[in-house]
Amino acid sequence: MKAKFLFVLFLLFCIRSSAQAANIKSAEKLTEDGNYTCAVWSPDGTKFFALQSKTGLVLFDASGRNRKALKDGYNDITKPSWSFDGNKIISECTGDQSLLLFDLVSEKAYFLEEINAGTGNMQVLTRVFGPCFSADNDNIYHFYWRQNHGTTESQLRQYALSAKGWDKITEMIMDRRNYGNMAVSPKGGGLVFMRDLMKELHTLYSVNLETGKKKLVCGDLKGGNPSWSPDGKYIYTGAELVNPAEKTAVKNLPESVLASWSSDSKRIVGVEKGTEGAIFIYDIETGKKEILQKKDLKAAAVSFTADGKKAVCVDAKDGNLFLLTIEY
């Protein structure tokens, strides 16, 4: 009888434990100057960068302190992203349509794609899109778009690291419409990008980086910001979950512009659109969604560490940063 009673208690404990939701244990305010738009953890969780409209790209350690502007006053940076080893950051620069590379080891910044947004008569227009690193950290990919006297073209361009520095390789793909947000596979060898971003539904293509050939993965997708799961199995578009090997998509996921994956590829976390700053945790295996909320804190953007125990959050009210501790 005693053994049976203990067994029942054990079952109740297991049920209660499995039903326990994650919650925000603490929220520490890190900044007072506001105007931050995003913050993203490095892959190893030892630091994060934040983008501020006044200062530009700012680096913090894991405690949210030791703040350092990487290029003070250079504030036309967009879409920064980490290298897989966490030693570099690459970003677009909207002012002169260049690529700006931050090397955190040498503490230097480099312009890779030095081009102008237009000529004197404004006949030639150029854009760079979505730079990101390869899994080996020795290659950078981005889309280059050019319009000249009404004719448009687009190229997937590559920078390869050599003993002399970063060497440019152009024209991997030529197509009038091949430009958009991209993500490189964490397993190497390929990347995916979203096309038709001006339309309501988008198309996902993959590119073999050895052959330069592209192929259709999935069409009629919501969300325009693809991100790979760490195991390379899934791609979250910002609204739907795609299995590129099977060319299938799971619909009706929470929609988020910037999201994080857990290191085991089982959870997606982000700020859900249309929920007034609610942070969500979506379980891939069960399809269930949890909402994390804390009184007087509404998130405009959030990034989680790979283990899910910490998050850095942009407050929607004034753009200040908060360091969140998560318990499960």
Helices and strands as residue ranges (DSSP letters): H 2-19, E 23-29, E 36-41, E 47-52, E 56-61, E 68-69, E 77-82, E 88-93, E 98-103, E 108-111, E 124-133, E 139-148, E 151-162, E 165-169, E 174-175, E 182-184, E 190-195, E 202-208, E 214-221, E 227-228, E 235-236, E 241-243, E 248-250, E 259-261, E 267-271, E 279-283, E 289-292, E 299-304, E 310-315, E 321-327
